[in-house]
Amino acid sequence: MTKWLISLIWYRSMSKYPNLLIKFNLLTKFVLILIASNLEADEYYRAMVDAKPSKIPSRVALNWSDDPTTSISVTWRTSTEVENAYAEIAIADASANFTTWRTQVIAKTEKWGQNKYSAHFHSVTFSDLKPDTLYAYRVGSEKIWSAWYQFRTAEANSNSFSFIYFGDAQNNLLSLWSRVIRASILEAPKATFLLHAGDLVNSANNDSDWEEWFQAGSWIHAQFPIIATPGNHEYAKNSIGTRSLSTLWRPHFTLPKNGPAGLEETVYFIDYQGARIISLNSNQDLAKQVNWLDNVLANNPNNWSFLTFHHPVYSASKNRNNKDLRELWKPIIDKHQVDLVLTGHDHSYGRGHNIGNGVNVRDEKHGTVYVVSVSGPKQYQLREDRWMTRAAENTQLYQVINVNGDVLNYRAMTATGEIYDEFDLIKQKGLPNKLVEKVTIDGMERRSTTTLDKKEKDTKVY
């Protein structure tokens, strides 16, 4: 709006003053004002980054691509000057002498390029590790190395653990999302992994977006394994008009390849200490994933099952309805009584359970808890028809989930550290899970306005 007004004023001034010198002076002032307005906008909305790679390792990220008890994968980026890269690992010790017993592994290197811009991405999978053991590792080349980072392998048996779940980060990542991921680690420093439900960035192939995402989390990405599912913003239109996965998705992450052919590292599952965590890809080939999901859930030896994908089964915001996804996937979710479904996309918060054949139908045979959340600053209004037990808009959140035997504790935390939503989910043999509310659900909800606009009432059921 500001730029439009400045343009209008300049146009009228040009018509009013025919003298070329006056026009030149006015044009100079106009350009300076426009630059100032752009700088002001960037200062508020965006923290600037320099995405240029160097010989120094950057964007270091941990993933699980195989068994978390005995392996872990790490990826990082350098300039193309680095052709031979390595990673080193050792069992961590309170003495710095642990480096004496380090093992070096040669990295797999791939070149990524966009126009005249290019970088090398490196990856290593450490294998034959000991369960429940603290390791230290670093990445680098020749004499240029990263810091040493630490991680702990999973226990071989089912045991208590916690993880942090984020809805869409997407926008203003370094400026405004960084406080959320950093606050989450201060709140849950013993979390064992981070789960991202899509739209990590805004523009799929914009390298500076990814630089912001990595800088926002900094060392966190290098010490807490990342489980990520792609959102619609991780897809970009190509030259023939179709959409394809970001060219930076697979270079940045080393995720399991146990999904359907063609959907590797976007559709997969990981077993972690008594829980099966499953990522689906809600952007493409929905029907192709049905039988795979059915089989993965039917042959699940774990006590808990968590699903993550980007587009919600039940949308929390106005004028959104993922009918095809719901009709294909919800029967499988119901059949196997999935415990949690963790999604994003709607830029608002909604949580509900016991949802049977309709949003407003409570059926005790269906104990699955559905969550929609958002961690970034981009926010939408809530829908007016309610399936949610708890909801919020205009609120940056992260969720801390603790699993301890047959009891799961879930907390949705605001960016400023308040508990906004909390419940316990308790396993009951032969019955759906029992949900115990831990907050006053009829209390005040966070809204951008006191009431929704009645003129925009959403009458859709889902």
MIVEXLO-709954 format. One record per residue (C-alpha): chain; residue number from 1; x, y, z. Coordinates in steps of 0.1 Angstrom, whole numbers, plus 2048, in hexadecimal, padded with zeros to 3 digits. Example, Ala and Ser with C-alpha at 12.3 -4.5 7.8 and 13.67 -1.06 7.14 Angstrom:
+--------+-----+-----+-----+-----+
! chaine ! num !  xx !  yy !  zz !
+--------+-----+-----+-----+-----+
!      A !   1 ! 87B ! 7D3 ! 84E !
!      A !   2 ! 889 ! 7F5 ! 847 !
+--------+-----+-----+-----+-----+
***
This chain:
+--------+-----+-----+-----+-----+
! chaine ! num !  xx !  yy !  zz !
+--------+-----+-----+-----+-----+
!      A !   1 ! 800 ! 800 ! 800 !
!      A !   2 ! 81C ! 818 ! 809 !
!      A !   3 ! 82E ! 812 ! 7E8 !
!      A !   4 ! 80E ! 817 ! 7D5 !
!      A !   5 ! 808 ! 839 ! 7E5 !
!      A !   6 ! 82C ! 844 ! 7DF !
!      A !   7 ! 828 ! 83A ! 7BA !
!      A !   8 ! 808 ! 84E ! 7B7 !
!      A !   9 ! 817 ! 86D ! 7C7 !
!      A !  10 ! 835 ! 86B ! 7AF !
!      A !  11 ! 81F ! 867 ! 790 !
!      A !  12 ! 80B ! 885 ! 799 !
!      A !  13 ! 82A ! 899 ! 7A0 !
!      A !  14 ! 838 ! 891 ! 77E !
!      A !  15 ! 819 ! 89D ! 76D !
!      A !  16 ! 819 ! 8BD ! 782 !
!      A !  17 ! 83D ! 8C7 ! 77C !
!      A !  18 ! 849 ! 8C6 ! 757 !
!      A !  19 ! 86C ! 8D3 ! 75F !
!      A !  20 ! 885 ! 8B7 ! 75B !
!      A !  21 ! 89B ! 8C2 ! 778 !
!      A !  22 ! 87D ! 8C3 ! 790 !
!      A !  23 ! 873 ! 8A1 ! 782 !
!      A !  24 ! 896 ! 893 ! 789 !
!      A !  25 ! 897 ! 8A0 ! 7AD !
!      A !  26 ! 874 ! 891 ! 7B3 !
!      A !  27 ! 87E ! 870 ! 7A4 !
!      A !  28 ! 89D ! 86F ! 7BA !
!      A !  29 ! 888 ! 875 ! 7D9 !
!      A !  30 ! 86F ! 85B ! 7CE !
!      A !  31 ! 88B ! 841 ! 7CA !
!      A !  32 ! 899 ! 849 ! 7EC !
!      A !  33 ! 877 ! 846 ! 7FC !
!      A !  34 ! 870 ! 825 ! 7EB !
!      A !  35 ! 892 ! 817 ! 7F6 !
!      A !  36 ! 88B ! 823 ! 819 !
!      A !  37 ! 869 ! 812 ! 819 !
!      A !  38 ! 878 ! 7F2 ! 80C !
!      A !  39 ! 893 ! 7F2 ! 827 !
!      A !  40 ! 87A ! 7F8 ! 842 !
!      A !  41 ! 864 ! 7DB ! 835 !
!      A !  42 ! 883 ! 7C4 ! 833 !
!      A !  43 ! 88D ! 7CE ! 856 !
!      A !  44 ! 86B ! 7C4 ! 864 !
!      A !  45 ! 863 ! 7A6 ! 84F !
!      A !  46 ! 884 ! 796 ! 848 !
!      A !  47 ! 8A6 ! 791 ! 857 !
!      A !  48 ! 8BF ! 792 ! 83A !
!      A !  49 ! 8D6 ! 775 ! 833 !
!      A !  50 ! 8F3 ! 76E ! 81C !
!      A !  51 ! 8ED ! 74B ! 80D !
!      A !  52 ! 90F ! 749 ! 7FB !
!      A !  53 ! 920 ! 728 ! 805 !
!      A !  54 ! 945 ! 726 ! 80F !
!      A !  55 ! 95E ! 70C ! 818 !
!      A !  56 ! 951 ! 70D ! 83B !
!      A !  57 ! 936 ! 6F3 ! 842 !
!      A !  58 ! 913 ! 702 ! 845 !
!      A !  59 ! 8EF ! 6F6 ! 848 !
!      A !  60 ! 8F9 ! 6D8 ! 85C !
!      A !  61 ! 8DB ! 6C2 ! 863 !
!      A !  62 ! 8D4 ! 6A1 ! 874 !
!      A !  63 ! 8BB ! 687 ! 867 !
!      A !  64 ! 8B3 ! 663 ! 86B !
!      A !  65 ! 8B3 ! 650 ! 84B !
!      A !  66 ! 8B5 ! 62D ! 85C !
!      A !  67 ! 8B3 ! 61E ! 87F !
!      A !  68 ! 8B6 ! 63A ! 899 !
!      A !  69 ! 8C6 ! 622 ! 8B2 !
!      A !  70 ! 8E4 ! 61B ! 89C !
!      A !  71 ! 8E7 ! 636 ! 882 !
!      A !  72 ! 8E3 ! 65B ! 87A !
!      A !  73 ! 8E7 ! 670 ! 85B !
!      A !  74 ! 8F6 ! 693 ! 857 !
!      A !  75 ! 8F5 ! 6AC ! 83A !
!      A !  76 ! 907 ! 6CD ! 834 !
!      A !  77 ! 910 ! 6E6 ! 819 !
!      A !  78 ! 930 ! 6F6 ! 80C !
!      A !  79 ! 93B ! 708 ! 7EE !
!      A !  80 ! 944 ! 6F4 ! 7CF !
!      A !  81 ! 969 ! 6F9 ! 7D8 !
!      A !  82 ! 965 ! 6DC ! 7F1 !
!      A !  83 ! 965 ! 6BC ! 7DD !
!      A !  84 ! 970 ! 6A4 ! 7F7 !
!      A !  85 ! 95C ! 6A6 ! 818 !
!      A !  86 ! 95C ! 691 ! 837 !
!      A !  87 ! 94A ! 68C ! 858 !
!      A !  88 ! 95A ! 680 ! 878 !
!      A !  89 ! 94A ! 66F ! 896 !
!      A !  90 ! 954 ! 663 ! 8B9 !
!      A !  91 ! 943 ! 659 ! 8D9 !
!      A !  92 ! 940 ! 679 ! 8ED !
!      A !  93 ! 953 ! 67D ! 90D !
!      A !  94 ! 957 ! 699 ! 927 !
!      A !  95 ! 97C ! 69B ! 91D !
!      A !  96 ! 985 ! 6AA ! 8FC !
!      A !  97 ! 99B ! 68C ! 8F6 !
!      A !  98 ! 97C ! 67A ! 8E7 !
!      A !  99 ! 988 ! 687 ! 8C5 !
!      A ! 100 ! 9A5 ! 66F ! 8C6 !
!      A ! 101 ! 98E ! 652 ! 8BF !
!      A ! 102 ! 97A ! 663 ! 8A3 !
!      A ! 103 ! 971 ! 650 ! 883 !
!      A ! 104 ! 971 ! 662 ! 862 !
!      A ! 105 ! 957 ! 65B ! 846 !
!      A ! 106 ! 959 ! 668 ! 822 !
!      A ! 107 ! 93A ! 67C ! 819 !
!      A ! 108 ! 924 ! 678 ! 7FB !
!      A ! 109 ! 925 ! 699 ! 7E7 !
!      A ! 110 ! 90B ! 6A7 ! 7CF !
!      A ! 111 ! 90B ! 6C8 ! 7BC !
!      A ! 112 ! 8ED ! 6DF ! 7BD !
!      A ! 113 ! 8EA ! 6FC ! 7A5 !
!      A ! 114 ! 8D2 ! 718 ! 79C !
!      A ! 115 ! 8DA ! 72F ! 780 !
!      A ! 116 ! 8FE ! 73A ! 787 !
!      A ! 117 ! 8FC ! 731 ! 7AC !
!      A ! 118 ! 908 ! 70F ! 7B8 !
!      A ! 119 ! 912 ! 6FC ! 7D8 !
!      A ! 120 ! 91D ! 6DA ! 7E3 !
!      A ! 121 ! 907 ! 6C6 ! 7FB !
!      A ! 122 ! 917 ! 6AA ! 80F !
!      A ! 123 ! 908 ! 68D ! 822 !
!      A ! 124 ! 914 ! 671 ! 839 !
!      A ! 125 ! 901 ! 655 ! 84B !
!      A ! 126 ! 913 ! 649 ! 86A !
!      A ! 127 ! 90B ! 624 ! 870 !
!      A ! 128 ! 913 ! 609 ! 888 !
!      A ! 129 ! 90E ! 620 ! 8A6 !
!      A ! 130 ! 906 ! 615 ! 8C9 !
!      A ! 131 ! 8E2 ! 61B ! 8D6 !
!      A ! 132 ! 8DC ! 635 ! 8F1 !
!      A ! 133 ! 8FF ! 644 ! 8ED !
!      A ! 134 ! 90A ! 668 ! 8EB !
!      A ! 135 ! 91F ! 66F ! 8CD !
!      A ! 136 ! 932 ! 68D ! 8C0 !
!      A ! 137 ! 937 ! 695 ! 89B !
!      A ! 138 ! 944 ! 6AF ! 884 !
!      A ! 139 ! 944 ! 6B5 ! 85E !
!      A ! 140 ! 95D ! 6C6 ! 847 !
!      A ! 141 ! 979 ! 6C2 ! 82E !
!      A ! 142 ! 99F ! 6C1 ! 832 !
!      A ! 143 ! 9A6 ! 6DB ! 84C !
!      A ! 144 ! 985 ! 6ED ! 84C !
!      A ! 145 ! 96C ! 6DE ! 865 !
!      A ! 146 ! 94C ! 6E6 ! 877 !
!      A ! 147 ! 948 ! 6E6 ! 89D !
!      A ! 148 ! 943 ! 6C5 ! 8AE !
!      A ! 149 ! 91E ! 6BD ! 8B3 !
!      A ! 150 ! 90E ! 6A3 ! 8CA !
!      A ! 151 ! 8F0 ! 68C ! 8C7 !
!      A ! 152 ! 8E4 ! 66D ! 8D9 !
!      A ! 153 ! 8D9 ! 64D ! 8C7 !
!      A ! 154 ! 8B7 ! 63E ! 8CF !
!      A ! 155 ! 8B2 ! 623 ! 8E9 !
!      A ! 156 ! 8AD ! 600 ! 8DC !
!      A ! 157 ! 88E ! 5FB ! 8F1 !
!      A ! 158 ! 86E ! 610 ! 8F5 !
!      A ! 159 ! 874 ! 62C ! 90D !
!      A ! 160 ! 868 ! 64F ! 915 !
!      A ! 161 ! 872 ! 66C ! 8FD !
!      A ! 162 ! 866 ! 68E ! 8F1 !
!      A ! 163 ! 866 ! 6A1 ! 8D1 !
!      A ! 164 ! 85C ! 6C3 ! 8C4 !
!      A ! 165 ! 843 ! 6C8 ! 8A8 !
!      A ! 166 ! 841 ! 6E8 ! 892 !
!      A ! 167 ! 826 ! 6F3 ! 87A !
!      A ! 168 ! 82F ! 70A ! 85D !
!      A ! 169 ! 84E ! 71F ! 862 !
!      A ! 170 ! 84E ! 72D ! 83E !
!      A ! 171 ! 852 ! 753 ! 841 !
!      A ! 172 ! 869 ! 76B ! 851 !
!      A ! 173 ! 87D ! 74E ! 85D !
!      A ! 174 ! 89C ! 75E ! 86C !
!      A ! 175 ! 88A ! 77D ! 877 !
!      A ! 176 ! 86B ! 76E ! 888 !
!      A ! 177 ! 86B ! 748 ! 887 !
!      A ! 178 ! 88E ! 745 ! 898 !
!      A ! 179 ! 87F ! 74F ! 8BA !
!      A ! 180 ! 868 ! 731 ! 8B8 !
!      A ! 181 ! 881 ! 716 ! 8B1 !
!      A ! 182 ! 899 ! 724 ! 8CA !
!      A ! 183 ! 87E ! 727 ! 8E5 !
!      A ! 184 ! 874 ! 703 ! 8DE !
!      A ! 185 ! 897 ! 6F6 ! 8E6 !
!      A ! 186 ! 898 ! 70B ! 906 !
!      A ! 187 ! 877 ! 6FB ! 910 !
!      A ! 188 ! 87F ! 6D8 ! 906 !
!      A ! 189 ! 8A5 ! 6D4 ! 906 !
!      A ! 190 ! 8A3 ! 6AE ! 909 !
!      A ! 191 ! 88D ! 6AA ! 8EA !
!      A ! 192 ! 89A ! 68E ! 8D4 !
!      A ! 193 ! 88E ! 69B ! 8B2 !
!      A ! 194 ! 87C ! 6B8 ! 8A0 !
!      A ! 195 ! 85E ! 6B1 ! 88A !
!      A ! 196 ! 855 ! 6CB ! 86F !
!      A ! 197 ! 833 ! 6C8 ! 85E !
!      A ! 198 ! 83C ! 6D9 ! 83D !
!      A ! 199 ! 841 ! 6FC ! 830 !
!      A ! 200 ! 863 ! 6FF ! 840 !
!      A ! 201 ! 869 ! 71B ! 826 !
!      A ! 202 ! 854 ! 732 ! 810 !
!      A ! 203 ! 864 ! 72D ! 7EE !
!      A ! 204 ! 86E ! 70A ! 7E6 !
!      A ! 205 ! 88D ! 711 ! 7D2 !
!      A ! 206 ! 897 ! 733 ! 7E1 !
!      A ! 207 ! 8B9 ! 72B ! 7F1 !
!      A ! 208 ! 8B7 ! 74A ! 808 !
!      A ! 209 ! 897 ! 73D ! 817 !
!      A ! 210 ! 8A9 ! 71D ! 821 !
!      A ! 211 ! 8C7 ! 731 ! 82E !
!      A ! 212 ! 8AF ! 743 ! 845 !
!      A ! 213 ! 8A0 ! 722 ! 851 !
!      A ! 214 ! 8C2 ! 714 ! 859 !
!      A ! 215 ! 8CE ! 734 ! 86A !
!      A ! 216 ! 8AF ! 737 ! 87E !
!      A ! 217 ! 8B6 ! 715 ! 88E !
!      A ! 218 ! 8DC ! 717 ! 88C !
!      A ! 219 ! 8EC ! 6FB ! 8A0 !
!      A ! 220 ! 8CA ! 6ED ! 8AA !
!      A ! 221 ! 8C7 ! 6DC ! 887 !
!      A ! 222 ! 8E9 ! 6CC ! 88D !
!      A ! 223 ! 8E1 ! 6BC ! 8AE !
!      A ! 224 ! 8BC ! 6B3 ! 8AD !
!      A ! 225 ! 8B2 ! 69B ! 891 !
!      A ! 226 ! 898 ! 6A9 ! 879 !
!      A ! 227 ! 879 ! 697 ! 86D !
!      A ! 228 ! 86A ! 6AC ! 851 !
!      A ! 229 ! 84D ! 6A8 ! 83A !
!      A ! 230 ! 849 ! 6BF ! 81B !
!      A ! 231 ! 82F ! 6DA ! 819 !
!      A ! 232 ! 820 ! 6EA ! 7FA !
!      A ! 233 ! 83B ! 705 ! 7FD !
!      A ! 234 ! 856 ! 6EB ! 7F9 !
!      A ! 235 ! 847 ! 6E6 ! 7D6 !
!      A ! 236 ! 84E ! 6FD ! 7B8 !
!      A ! 237 ! 83F ! 701 ! 796 !
!      A ! 238 ! 857 ! 6F5 ! 77B !
!      A ! 239 ! 85A ! 6FF ! 756 !
!      A ! 240 ! 83E ! 6E8 ! 74B !
!      A ! 241 ! 825 ! 6F6 ! 764 !
!      A ! 242 ! 825 ! 6D9 ! 77D !
!      A ! 243 ! 832 ! 6DA ! 7A0 !
!      A ! 244 ! 850 ! 6C8 ! 7AC !
!      A ! 245 ! 862 ! 6C3 ! 7CD !
!      A ! 246 ! 87C ! 6DD ! 7D6 !
!      A ! 247 ! 89E ! 6D6 ! 7C7 !
!      A ! 248 ! 8AC ! 6DE ! 7EA !
!      A ! 249 ! 897 ! 6C4 ! 7FE !
!      A ! 250 ! 8AC ! 6A5 ! 7F8 !
!      A ! 251 ! 8CE ! 6B7 ! 7F9 !
!      A ! 252 ! 8C5 ! 6C6 ! 81B !
!      A ! 253 ! 8B7 ! 6A6 ! 82B !
!      A ! 254 ! 8C0 ! 681 ! 82C !
!      A ! 255 ! 89F ! 671 ! 834 !
!      A ! 256 ! 893 ! 64D ! 832 !
!      A ! 257 ! 88C ! 63D ! 80F !
!      A ! 258 ! 873 ! 623 ! 81C !
!      A ! 259 ! 855 ! 634 ! 80C !
!      A ! 260 ! 844 ! 62E ! 7EA !
!      A ! 261 ! 859 ! 630 ! 7CB !
!      A ! 262 ! 85D ! 654 ! 7C0 !
!      A ! 263 ! 854 ! 662 ! 7E2 !
!      A ! 264 ! 874 ! 65A ! 7F4 !
!      A ! 265 ! 87F ! 672 ! 810 !
!      A ! 266 ! 85C ! 681 ! 810 !
!      A ! 267 ! 847 ! 662 ! 819 !
!      A ! 268 ! 859 ! 64C ! 833 !
!      A ! 269 ! 857 ! 63F ! 857 !
!      A ! 270 ! 86F ! 63E ! 874 !
!      A ! 271 ! 86C ! 629 ! 893 !
!      A ! 272 ! 878 ! 63A ! 8B3 !
!      A ! 273 ! 877 ! 62B ! 8D6 !
!      A ! 274 ! 854 ! 61C ! 8D3 !
!      A ! 275 ! 845 ! 634 ! 8BA !
!      A ! 276 ! 841 ! 633 ! 894 !
!      A ! 277 ! 843 ! 655 ! 885 !
!      A ! 278 ! 835 ! 657 ! 861 !
!      A ! 279 ! 839 ! 673 ! 848 !
!      A ! 280 ! 820 ! 675 ! 82B !
!      A ! 281 ! 822 ! 68C ! 80D !
!      A ! 282 ! 802 ! 69F ! 80A !
!      A ! 283 ! 80D ! 6B2 ! 7EB !
!      A ! 284 ! 80D ! 695 ! 7D2 !
!      A ! 285 ! 802 ! 672 ! 7CA !
!      A ! 286 ! 7EA ! 66F ! 7E8 !
!      A ! 287 ! 7DB ! 64E ! 7DC !
!      A ! 288 ! 7FD ! 63F ! 7D7 !
!      A ! 289 ! 803 ! 642 ! 7FC !
!      A ! 290 ! 7E4 ! 630 ! 809 !
!      A ! 291 ! 7EF ! 60C ! 807 !
!      A ! 292 ! 811 ! 615 ! 813 !
!      A ! 293 ! 803 ! 626 ! 831 !
!      A ! 294 ! 7EC ! 609 ! 838 !
!      A ! 295 ! 808 ! 5F1 ! 838 !
!      A ! 296 ! 820 ! 606 ! 84D !
!      A ! 297 ! 805 ! 60A ! 868 !
!      A ! 298 ! 7F9 ! 5E6 ! 866 !
!      A ! 299 ! 81D ! 5DA ! 86C !
!      A ! 300 ! 825 ! 5F3 ! 887 !
!      A ! 301 ! 836 ! 5E2 ! 8A5 !
!      A ! 302 ! 836 ! 602 ! 8B9 !
!      A ! 303 ! 81F ! 60E ! 8D5 !
!      A ! 304 ! 819 ! 631 ! 8C5 !
!      A ! 305 ! 813 ! 63D ! 8A1 !
!      A ! 306 ! 817 ! 661 ! 896 !
!      A ! 307 ! 80F ! 66F ! 874 !
!      A ! 308 ! 81C ! 68F ! 865 !
!      A ! 309 ! 813 ! 6A0 ! 844 !
!      A ! 310 ! 80D ! 6C3 ! 839 !
!      A ! 311 ! 7E8 ! 6C8 ! 82F !
!      A ! 312 ! 7D0 ! 6C1 ! 84C !
!      A ! 313 ! 7B5 ! 6A6 ! 84C !
!      A ! 314 ! 7A0 ! 6C0 ! 85D !
!      A ! 315 ! 7A8 ! 6E4 ! 855 !
!      A ! 316 ! 7AA ! 6FE ! 870 !
!      A ! 317 ! 7A8 ! 71D ! 85A !
!      A ! 318 ! 78D ! 72C ! 844 !
!      A ! 319 ! 784 ! 720 ! 821 !
!      A ! 320 ! 79B ! 701 ! 822 !
!      A ! 321 ! 791 ! 6DE ! 81C !
!      A ! 322 ! 7A8 ! 6C0 ! 813 !
!      A ! 323 ! 78B ! 6A9 ! 80A !
!      A ! 324 ! 79F ! 691 ! 7F3 !
!      A ! 325 ! 7BA ! 68C ! 80E !
!      A ! 326 ! 7A0 ! 686 ! 829 !
!      A ! 327 ! 78D ! 66C ! 815 !
!      A ! 328 ! 7AC ! 659 ! 80B !
!      A ! 329 ! 7C0 ! 65A ! 82C !
!      A ! 330 ! 7A7 ! 65D ! 848 !
!      A ! 331 ! 799 ! 63A ! 845 !
!      A ! 332 ! 7BD ! 62C ! 849 !
!      A ! 333 ! 7C2 ! 643 ! 867 !
!      A ! 334 ! 7A2 ! 637 ! 877 !
!      A ! 335 ! 7A9 ! 613 ! 86F !
!      A ! 336 ! 7CA ! 613 ! 881 !
!      A ! 337 ! 7C1 ! 62C ! 89C !
!      A ! 338 ! 7DE ! 643 ! 896 !
!      A ! 339 ! 7E6 ! 656 ! 8B6 !
!      A ! 340 ! 7F0 ! 679 ! 8A9 !
!      A ! 341 ! 7ED ! 68A ! 887 !
!      A ! 342 ! 804 ! 6A8 ! 885 !
!      A ! 343 ! 7FF ! 6C1 ! 869 !
!      A ! 344 ! 803 ! 6E5 ! 85E !
!      A ! 345 ! 7F9 ! 6FA ! 840 !
!      A ! 346 ! 7DC ! 70E ! 84F !
!      A ! 347 ! 7F1 ! 728 ! 862 !
!      A ! 348 ! 7DB ! 725 ! 881 !
!      A ! 349 ! 7D7 ! 70C ! 89E !
!      A ! 350 ! 7BD ! 6F1 ! 8A2 !
!      A ! 351 ! 7BC ! 6D1 ! 8B6 !
!      A ! 352 ! 7A0 ! 6B8 ! 8B9 !
!      A ! 353 ! 79A ! 692 ! 8BD !
!      A ! 354 ! 77F ! 677 ! 8BC !
!      A ! 355 ! 775 ! 684 ! 899 !
!      A ! 356 ! 760 ! 66A ! 887 !
!      A ! 357 ! 74D ! 66F ! 867 !
!      A ! 358 ! 74A ! 694 ! 869 !
!      A ! 359 ! 75B ! 6B2 ! 87A !
!      A ! 360 ! 73F ! 6B7 ! 893 !
!      A ! 361 ! 73A ! 692 ! 89A !
!      A ! 362 ! 74B ! 684 ! 8B9 !
!      A ! 363 ! 750 ! 65F ! 8B7 !
!      A ! 364 ! 762 ! 64D ! 8D3 !
!      A ! 365 ! 76E ! 632 ! 8BB !
!      A ! 366 ! 785 ! 64C ! 8AB !
!      A ! 367 ! 7A0 ! 657 ! 8C4 !
!      A ! 368 ! 7B9 ! 667 ! 8AC !
!      A ! 369 ! 7C4 ! 68A ! 8B5 !
!      A ! 370 ! 7C6 ! 6A2 ! 898 !
!      A ! 371 ! 7DC ! 6C1 ! 89B !
!      A ! 372 ! 7E2 ! 6DF ! 884 !
!      A ! 373 ! 7FD ! 6F7 ! 88F !
!      A ! 374 ! 813 ! 714 ! 883 !
!      A ! 375 ! 835 ! 720 ! 890 !
!      A ! 376 ! 83C ! 73C ! 878 !
!      A ! 377 ! 82E ! 760 ! 878 !
!      A ! 378 ! 816 ! 75B ! 85A !
!      A ! 379 ! 7F3 ! 757 ! 869 !
!      A ! 380 ! 7CF ! 751 ! 85C !
!      A ! 381 ! 7AD ! 753 ! 86D !
!      A ! 382 ! 79C ! 735 ! 87B !
!      A ! 383 ! 77E ! 725 ! 86C !
!      A ! 384 ! 75D ! 72B ! 87E !
!      A ! 385 ! 74F ! 708 ! 87E !
!      A ! 386 ! 761 ! 6F5 ! 899 !
!      A ! 387 ! 771 ! 6D3 ! 899 !
!      A ! 388 ! 78C ! 6DF ! 8B0 !
!      A ! 389 ! 78D ! 6DB ! 8D6 !
!      A ! 390 ! 7A7 ! 6F6 ! 8D8 !
!      A ! 391 ! 7B0 ! 710 ! 8BE !
!      A ! 392 ! 7C4 ! 730 ! 8B8 !
!      A ! 393 ! 7CD ! 74A ! 89E !
!      A ! 394 ! 7E8 ! 764 ! 89C !
!      A ! 395 ! 7FE ! 74F ! 8B2 !
!      A ! 396 ! 821 ! 740 ! 8AC !
!      A ! 397 ! 822 ! 71E ! 8BC !
!      A ! 398 ! 838 ! 6FF ! 8C0 !
!      A ! 399 ! 82D ! 6DE ! 8D0 !
!      A ! 400 ! 841 ! 6C8 ! 8E9 !
!      A ! 401 ! 836 ! 6A4 ! 8E9 !
!      A ! 402 ! 841 ! 68C ! 905 !
!      A ! 403 ! 83C ! 666 ! 902 !
!      A ! 404 ! 83F ! 652 ! 922 !
!      A ! 405 ! 833 ! 62E ! 91F !
!      A ! 406 ! 80D ! 62E ! 91A !
!      A ! 407 ! 80A ! 654 ! 921 !
!      A ! 408 ! 811 ! 670 ! 908 !
!      A ! 409 ! 812 ! 694 ! 914 !
!      A ! 410 ! 80C ! 6B0 ! 8FA !
!      A ! 411 ! 813 ! 6D5 ! 8FF !
!      A ! 412 ! 80D ! 6F1 ! 8E6 !
!      A ! 413 ! 824 ! 70D ! 8F0 !
!      A ! 414 ! 823 ! 732 ! 8E5 !
!      A ! 415 ! 842 ! 743 ! 8D8 !
!      A ! 416 ! 844 ! 755 ! 8F9 !
!      A ! 417 ! 843 ! 736 ! 90F !
!      A ! 418 ! 81F ! 732 ! 91A !
!      A ! 419 ! 80D ! 710 ! 919 !
!      A ! 420 ! 7F0 ! 716 ! 901 !
!      A ! 421 ! 7E2 ! 6F3 ! 8FE !
!      A ! 422 ! 7EA ! 6D3 ! 911 !
!      A ! 423 ! 7DC ! 6B0 ! 914 !
!      A ! 424 ! 7E6 ! 68D ! 91D !
!      A ! 425 ! 7DF ! 670 ! 906 !
!      A ! 426 ! 7DC ! 64E ! 918 !
!      A ! 427 ! 7DD ! 62C ! 908 !
!      A ! 428 ! 7BF ! 615 ! 912 !
!      A ! 429 ! 7C2 ! 5F1 ! 908 !
!      A ! 430 ! 7A7 ! 5E8 ! 8EE !
!      A ! 431 ! 799 ! 60B ! 8EF !
!      A ! 432 ! 7A0 ! 62D ! 8DF !
!      A ! 433 ! 7B9 ! 643 ! 8F1 !
!      A ! 434 ! 7AC ! 657 ! 90E !
!      A ! 435 ! 7B2 ! 67D ! 90B !
!      A ! 436 ! 7B6 ! 691 ! 92B !
!      A ! 437 ! 7B4 ! 6B7 ! 927 !
!      A ! 438 ! 7CE ! 6CA ! 93A !
!      A ! 439 ! 7C2 ! 6EE ! 932 !
!      A ! 440 ! 7A1 ! 700 ! 937 !
!      A ! 441 ! 794 ! 6FB ! 914 !
!      A ! 442 ! 777 ! 713 ! 918 !
!      A ! 443 ! 78F ! 72F ! 920 !
!      A ! 444 ! 799 ! 74C ! 90A !
!      A ! 445 ! 7A7 ! 743 ! 8E8 !
!      A ! 446 ! 7C1 ! 757 ! 8D6 !
!      A ! 447 ! 7B1 ! 76A ! 8B9 !
!      A ! 448 ! 7BD ! 786 ! 8A2 !
!      A ! 449 ! 79A ! 795 ! 8A8 !
!      A ! 450 ! 780 ! 78F ! 8C3 !
!      A ! 451 ! 768 ! 77F ! 8AA !
!      A ! 452 ! 76A ! 771 ! 888 !
!      A ! 453 ! 75C ! 785 ! 86B !
!      A ! 454 ! 738 ! 778 ! 867 !
!      A ! 455 ! 737 ! 782 ! 843 !
!      A ! 456 ! 752 ! 769 ! 83C !
!      A ! 457 ! 742 ! 74C ! 850 !
!      A ! 458 ! 750 ! 72B ! 845 !
!      A ! 459 ! 733 ! 712 ! 840 !
!      A ! 460 ! 748 ! 6F5 ! 833 !
!      A ! 461 ! 748 ! 6D7 ! 84A !
!      A ! 462 ! 76D ! 6CF ! 848 !
+--------+-----+-----+-----+-----+
***
